[in-house]
Amino acid sequence: MNSENYNHPTVPGVISNWIGREEVRVDIPIIDHLDARVLREVEKDPRLFDMRDYSLSSTCGTTHCFAGWVLELAGAQALPLIVRGYGVAAERIYKASCPGKQCPSFSGVSYVSNGKSFSDQLEDHNARHLDLLRQRAAFDPLPVD
């Protein structure tokens, strides 16, 4: 996938720097059928979906969480938003792309002492997020070519 070739329409937005002292005007990319596009990428190789890490390069086989896939699809247009963090950038893009839909959680998994190993908890966490992604994608599927 070469997301840098995409030229998404945008909506104006404002972000503040980490300290919150300076506001910057940015263009927030709008990605049609965002959930379905992320699902399509994830289903090409489910091993590349991992809620532990954002990452920004699937071309080398690196995994992404949901937020990472949103940013990957936005390509270079996401770069000005990342100054506030990957999760914030992905949330802004999701809200612009999917108005009226509840924004998914972009948080990772943390270990909870519940009798399951961290590895098992991570597998459950990834499976839950993938199920939710499939449900959201079903409401806004990709057009048939």
Secondary structure as a PSIPRED ss2 file (coil, helix, strand):
# PSIPRED VFORMAT (PSIPRED V4.0)

   1 M C   1.000  0.000  0.000
   2 N C   1.000  0.000  0.000
   3 S H   0.000  1.000  0.000
   4 E H   0.000  1.000  0.000
   5 N H   0.000  1.000  0.000
   6 Y C   1.000  0.000  0.000
   7 N C   1.000  0.000  0.000
   8 H C   1.000  0.000  0.000
   9 P C   1.000  0.000  0.000
  10 T E   0.000  0.000  1.000
  11 V E   0.000  0.000  1.000
  12 P E   0.000  0.000  1.000
  13 G E   0.000  0.000  1.000
  14 V E   0.000  0.000  1.000
  15 I E   0.000  0.000  1.000
  16 S E   0.000  0.000  1.000
  17 N C   1.000  0.000  0.000
  18 W C   1.000  0.000  0.000
  19 I C   1.000  0.000  0.000
  20 G C   1.000  0.000  0.000
  21 R C   1.000  0.000  0.000
  22 E C   1.000  0.000  0.000
  23 E E   0.000  0.000  1.000
  24 V E   0.000  0.000  1.000
  25 R E   0.000  0.000  1.000
  26 V E   0.000  0.000  1.000
  27 D E   0.000  0.000  1.000
  28 I E   0.000  0.000  1.000
  29 P E   0.000  0.000  1.000
  30 I C   1.000  0.000  0.000
  31 I C   1.000  0.000  0.000
  32 D C   1.000  0.000  0.000
  33 H C   1.000  0.000  0.000
  34 L H   0.000  1.000  0.000
  35 D H   0.000  1.000  0.000
  36 A H   0.000  1.000  0.000
  37 R H   0.000  1.000  0.000
  38 V H   0.000  1.000  0.000
  39 L H   0.000  1.000  0.000
  40 R H   0.000  1.000  0.000
  41 E H   0.000  1.000  0.000
  42 V H   0.000  1.000  0.000
  43 E H   0.000  1.000  0.000
  44 K H   0.000  1.000  0.000
  45 D C   1.000  0.000  0.000
  46 P H   0.000  1.000  0.000
  47 R H   0.000  1.000  0.000
  48 L H   0.000  1.000  0.000
  49 F E   0.000  0.000  1.000
  50 D C   1.000  0.000  0.000
  51 M C   1.000  0.000  0.000
  52 R C   1.000  0.000  0.000
  53 D C   1.000  0.000  0.000
  54 Y C   1.000  0.000  0.000
  55 S C   1.000  0.000  0.000
  56 L C   1.000  0.000  0.000
  57 S C   1.000  0.000  0.000
  58 S H   0.000  1.000  0.000
  59 T H   0.000  1.000  0.000
  60 C H   0.000  1.000  0.000
  61 G C   1.000  0.000  0.000
  62 T C   1.000  0.000  0.000
  63 T C   1.000  0.000  0.000
  64 H E   0.000  0.000  1.000
  65 C C   1.000  0.000  0.000
  66 F H   0.000  1.000  0.000
  67 A H   0.000  1.000  0.000
  68 G H   0.000  1.000  0.000
  69 W H   0.000  1.000  0.000
  70 V H   0.000  1.000  0.000
  71 L H   0.000  1.000  0.000
  72 E H   0.000  1.000  0.000
  73 L H   0.000  1.000  0.000
  74 A H   0.000  1.000  0.000
  75 G H   0.000  1.000  0.000
  76 A H   0.000  1.000  0.000
  77 Q H   0.000  1.000  0.000
  78 A H   0.000  1.000  0.000
  79 L H   0.000  1.000  0.000
  80 P H   0.000  1.000  0.000
  81 L H   0.000  1.000  0.000
  82 I H   0.000  1.000  0.000
  83 V H   0.000  1.000  0.000
  84 R H   0.000  1.000  0.000
  85 G C   1.000  0.000  0.000
  86 Y H   0.000  1.000  0.000
  87 G H   0.000  1.000  0.000
  88 V H   0.000  1.000  0.000
  89 A H   0.000  1.000  0.000
  90 A H   0.000  1.000  0.000
  91 E H   0.000  1.000  0.000
  92 R H   0.000  1.000  0.000
  93 I H   0.000  1.000  0.000
  94 Y H   0.000  1.000  0.000
  95 K H   0.000  1.000  0.000
  96 A H   0.000  1.000  0.000
  97 S H   0.000  1.000  0.000
  98 C C   1.000  0.000  0.000
  99 P C   1.000  0.000  0.000
 100 G C   1.000  0.000  0.000
 101 K C   1.000  0.000  0.000
 102 Q C   1.000  0.000  0.000
 103 C C   1.000  0.000  0.000
 104 P C   1.000  0.000  0.000
 105 S C   1.000  0.000  0.000
 106 F C   1.000  0.000  0.000
 107 S C   1.000  0.000  0.000
 108 G C   1.000  0.000  0.000
 109 V C   1.000  0.000  0.000
 110 S C   1.000  0.000  0.000
 111 Y C   1.000  0.000  0.000
 112 V C   1.000  0.000  0.000
 113 S C   1.000  0.000  0.000
 114 N C   1.000  0.000  0.000
 115 G C   1.000  0.000  0.000
 116 K C   1.000  0.000  0.000
 117 S C   1.000  0.000  0.000
 118 F H   0.000  1.000  0.000
 119 S H   0.000  1.000  0.000
 120 D H   0.000  1.000  0.000
 121 Q H   0.000  1.000  0.000
 122 L H   0.000  1.000  0.000
 123 E H   0.000  1.000  0.000
 124 D H   0.000  1.000  0.000
 125 H H   0.000  1.000  0.000
 126 N H   0.000  1.000  0.000
 127 A H   0.000  1.000  0.000
 128 R H   0.000  1.000  0.000
 129 H H   0.000  1.000  0.000
 130 L H   0.000  1.000  0.000
 131 D H   0.000  1.000  0.000
 132 L H   0.000  1.000  0.000
 133 L H   0.000  1.000  0.000
 134 R H   0.000  1.000  0.000
 135 Q H   0.000  1.000  0.000
 136 R H   0.000  1.000  0.000
 137 A H   0.000  1.000  0.000
 138 A H   0.000  1.000  0.000
 139 F C   1.000  0.000  0.000
 140 D C   1.000  0.000  0.000
 141 P C   1.000  0.000  0.000
 142 L C   1.000  0.000  0.000
 143 P C   1.000  0.000  0.000
 144 V C   1.000  0.000  0.000
 145 D C   1.000  0.000  0.000
